[in-house]
Amino acid sequence: MLCRLKKLLLLIFALLLIPVLSSPAAVRHAETTALLREKILSMNPPELLSFLLEEGLVLPEDYDVHITEMSEPFVYNKTPLILEGQLDDSNRPYSYTPSNQMLFRIYAIYEKLGVIENE
């Protein structure tokens, strides 16, 4: 009897959850996230770096000294990989510590913004 009651309550909960997940607010959030991803992916290297700096990116020392040569190309090349879920913060892919720091910091910003696929 108790098992049937639990199953019934679970079914009711699931049925009540469906409208919440498909609510206009959830749809609007998904659309906003998609638009932000598009905007980010359409930026050129200086725009993208400026955007990330405005969102709180702190550049490692070498990247701070060599903005045009290091920072801009790095964020521009890594952003699509991060947003598509092909590159994350689960390992250290580079032998150069500042590059790993840069990657982790960029990832954290995109994670905060909620624009990474398969989060």
Phi, psi and omega in degrees: 000313180296323179296319179295321179296318178297317179297318179296315179297321178296318178296316179298316179300315180297319180293326178285333182285330182303309179297327180295316182290333180257021181291159178303326180294319179294319179294317179297319178298316179298319179293318179297317178298316179297318179295320179295318177301315178300315180299314181299314183290342180268355181284148173277169185306312180295321179297316182296315178297317178300317178301312181294322177296320177295330179277357174114008179297129174250121183281137171299159188308308182298322180289331178288329180281325184244068185299303186291321184281328187243307189293309183299311179296324181297307182295323181293320182281327184274334183304309180300323180294320179291312183296330180272002178077015180272345182221128181223191184259023184275348177213177179251095185285346185246148175277349181264110186307315179300329177292320176295318178300315180299312180301312182296322180290320177296314180303316181299322179292314179294326177294317178299321180284345178074032185252004180276132177291151178061035177284000000 
